[in-house]
Amino acid sequence: MPTMEDIAKKVGVSKGTVSKALNGAPDISETLRKTILETAVTLGYTRARRGAVRTLCVLIENMDYAKPEDFGYDIIAGFRQMAEPSGYSVRVVDMSKEMQRSVSYDTFMLQEGYLGALILGATLNDPWMKEFPTSRTPAVLYDNLILGNPTISTLGVDNNEAIGQAVNALCGMGHQKIGYLSGALGSHITQVRYKSFFHEIRRRKLPSGVSMAGYAYSFSECVNTHLPRLVDMGVTAVLCSSDLLAHTALIRCLELGIQVPQRLSIIGFDDLPFCAHTSPPLTTIRQDRLQIGKSGYYALDSLLNGVPISSLLLHAQLILRGSTGPAPRL
């Protein structure tokens, strides 16, 4: 296990200079601080191993979290509810691609004194995603998967099980032609849900050509392009990759005179607070976000204690409301 003496010897400075650089002392130049931090990371020195600071962070992007109705709010609350009584302080840090390009993940965590991170909203295009396969600082990634690194864990719900619940319910209502709408397939989780949908309908020997699904970068483009096409194909139910997309589909159906659920049943994913108040109320797959946050702490605490958790998946729950009903006779 490398020490500050090892870093000092490698850089050619005193142990006191290394300590100052690691702790943000103002009398160390930025150039020297950067050299010391990068050397510390290269040697494998981490504060997690030294136990110097008990601060965890939530790194977040592409996800609202300021208000109770925001998706990230309860996740962060659940994480805090577990971490703070255990003696950790928690900081929420807005993450951007510019920040990731300016400093490596391990260096950022070391210079800020964070032992580990819960990471929310990261995309496959994020610079740090390329570093996680070999990073040394513990991290739990929500809805992202990194293989082969014992300091990285995946957190989420079992999407295969969740999609299966939705398809089962629709089949039980008599639907035999089910479509799927999604945002762009630029994230791990959108790809997982897309594949899960086709796996589930093929398993039940339902129509499963690629034309049964549609996706686009913006929700309005997706709905405007693919919803009328699916209806014209005789689809009687649509599963959407998110509640926001499902709500957009509800509005478009109203504009097109497509009755929900008499002509078309619609299911969302997440169970955001507004789902109970749409017209009609939205059937959706509920993710218990408070439990996701608590489980994120559990996984991160395990990593910090040398337990290499690979994946932690929670059960999801199908919430039936007024946007789904018996299949129409076409």
N, C-alpha and C positions, 0 to 999 in steps of 0.2 A: 504494500500500500504506500504510494508516494507521499512524501512529507514536504513541508515548506523548505526544509534544507535541500531536498532534491531539486526543487524549483530554483532556489537561489543558486545552487551549483551550476545548473544548466544555463541560466541566464547570465551568471557572473556578477550577481549582486548579493547583498546581505539578506539574511533571513528577515530582518526588520523591514527592509524595503519590500520584500514579498508580502509580508503581513499588511503593510500600508496599502499596497496595490490591491490586495484582495478585499480590503475593508473600505476602499474608496477615499483614502486620505487625500486631502487637497494638494499636498506638497510633492506629489508624484506626477510627472508629465504623462499626458495621454498616450504618447508613443510608448513609453516604458510600461505603463499600465497594460496596454494592449499586448505587448510582448510577453509580459508575465502571465496574463490571463490565458493567452493562447498556449504558452508553454505548459501551464498547469493542466489545461484540457488535454493536450497531447500526452502528458505523462499519466493521465487518468486520475488526477487529484479532484475530488469532489467534496463539497461541504456536507453532503449527505453522509459520507463515510466519517467525516470528522465530527459531525453533530454540532457544528459551531453555531448555527442559527436555525431556529424552528419556525421557519416561514414557508408556507406553501403558496402557490399562485394558481389562479384560473386564467388561462390564456384564451381569449375569445375573439372571434371574428365572424362575420356573416350571420350573426344571431343577435336579436334584441334581448335585453335582459334588465332594463331599468324599471319596468312596470310589472305588477303582478300578472297581467295578462300576457306578458312576453314569454316566449318559449324558454329562454335561458334563466328566467327569474327563479323558478322553483329548483332548477338544477343547482344553481349557486347556493340557494338557501339550504338545500339538503346537504351539500358538501360542507358548508359552514357549521351546520348543526352537529356534524360528526367531528370535524377537525378542531374546532375551537375548544370544546370541552376536553379534548385530548391534549391540550397545551400548545396547539399550533395557532399562529396568526395566519390569516388568509388575505391575499391581495388579488384583486381582479384587474387584469391588464388587457387593454385592447390591443390585439395583435394585427399587424398589417404586413403585406408582402414587402413593403419598403423596409420595415424593421428587420424582417427575416433576412433580407439581402445584405443588410449592414453589419450583421453579427451572427455567428453561428449559435445554434440552440444551446449547446453546452456552455459556451462562453457567456451568453446572456444570463443563463441561470446562475453561473458562478459569480459573475460580477454583481448581480443583484441580490445574491445571498438566498436564493430560493432552493429548497431541498428537492422539490419535485413539482409537477404541474398536472392539472386536469386541463385538457385542451378541447375546446368546443368550437365547432364550425369550420375546422380546417378543410381545405380542398386538396385534390390530388395535385394541383398546380403550385401549391405553396412550397417555397424553397426549403423549409425545414423538413418537409415530408421526405426529401431525398437524403436528409441527414439521420432521420430516426432509425434506419436499419443498423447504424453503427454508433449512435449516441450513447452516452454513459449516464446521463441524468435521468432518473425515473420520470416517466410520463404515462398518463392514462389518456388515450385518444377516444373521444366519443364519436361513434359511427365512422371510424377509420381503422384499417387493419395494417399492422406491420408485423411481418413474420421474422422469426429467428433472432430477435433481440430480447434477452431476458429482463431488460430494464424498461420495456415498453409493453403496455397492456391495452387491450381493446375493450370498450364499454358500449353497451347498447341494449336493445331488445332483440329477441329472436324473431327476425323479420320473416323467415320461412314459416314459422309457426303462425305469426300474425296474419300474413297473406293467406295462409291456409284456412284460418278461421273465417276470414271474409268470403273467400270463394265457397267454403262449405255452406255458410249462411245463405248466400245467393242461390246456390244449387238447391238448397232446401226450400227456397221460395219459387222454384221452377225455372230459374234462369239458365239457359243453355248456351247463350251467346253473350259472353262477358268481355268488355274491352278494358283497356288500361291507358291512363293518361299520366304523363310525367314531365317534370322540368328536364332540362338538359342533363344528359348522362355524364356529367363532368365531376361527379363525386362518387366516392366508394359506395355510399348508402343508396344513391339513386340507381346505381348499377345492380346492387344486391336486390333491391325491391323489384326492379325490372325482370331480373332473372328468376326471382322467386315466383312472380306472377305466371310466367310461362311454364315453369316447372309444375305449378299447381294445376293449371288448366290442362296441360298435357297429361298429367297423372289421372285426371278424370275424363280424358278422351273428349274434351270440349274443343271447338274450333280454335286452332292455335297458330295460325299463320302470323307472320310479322305484321300484317295489316290490322291485326286485332289491337295493336298498341300504337300510340303516337306520343312524341315528345318534342319539345322545343325549348329554346333558351328562356323565353318569357311565357308566363302563364296565359296571357291573352292570346299570344300567337298559337300556343298549343291548343287552346280551346277553340279558337276561331277556325283553325285549320283542320283539326282532327275530330272534334265533337260531331259536327254535321256528317262527316264521312262515316263515322262509326254508326250513327243512327240510321243512315241510308243503307248500311250493310245489314241492318236488322238486329244490332246489338240492343239488348234490353237492360243492361246494367254496366256501370263503369266504375272501376276502382281507380282512385287517384293517389298519387305518391305523397300528397300532403293535403292538409285541410284548406290551406289558402288556394290551392289549385281546385279542389272540390268546390269551394265557395264560388270561385270564378265560373266553374261549370254550371252551378246552380243559377247564377245570374244570366248566363248565356242561354240556358234552357228557357228561362222566363221570357227573354227577348225573342226567342225563336218560336215560342208557343208550344214547347215540349213540356208536357206535364210530368212533374216529379212527385211521387214515384209511379204514377199510373202508366206512363209510357217508358220512363227511364229511371232506374234506381241508381243512386250515387253514393259512394263510400269514400271518405277521406282517411287521413292518417295523422295522428298526434293527439286528437281531442283537445284542441285549444279552447279557451273559455267561451269564445263566440259561437261554438258549434251548436250549443243548446238553444241558440236564439236566432238561427237563420230561418228562412222560410222556404221549405219546411225544415225543422231541426235536422242537423246533419248526422247521419250514421257515420261512425269513424272508429279507428283503431286507437285505443288509449295507451299512451306511454305515461307511466307514473313518473313524472319528472323529479319529484322530491326523492323518490327511491333511487332514481338514476344518480342524483347528486350524492346521496348517502353511499351508494355502491361505488361511485367514483373515488370517494375517500377510502373505502375499504380496500379497493384494488391498489391505490397509491400507497397506503400504509403498508400493505403486504410487500410491494416492491421495495420500499424503503427498508424493510426488515429482511430482505433477501429471499422473499418467496416469489418465484418467477411466474406470477399469474399471466396466462396468455390472453384469455378472453373471459369476460364476465357478461353474460346475456340474461336479461330479465324477461319474464313472460309479459306479453301485451294482452290487452282485453278488448274484445269487440263490443262497442256500445251501440246498440240498435236504437235508432230514432226514426223520424218520419220520412227521411229521404230514401228509404228502401221499402219495398213492398213486393207482392206477388208479381211474377212475370206476366206481362200482358199477352193476350192471344192475338198474334199478328196474322 
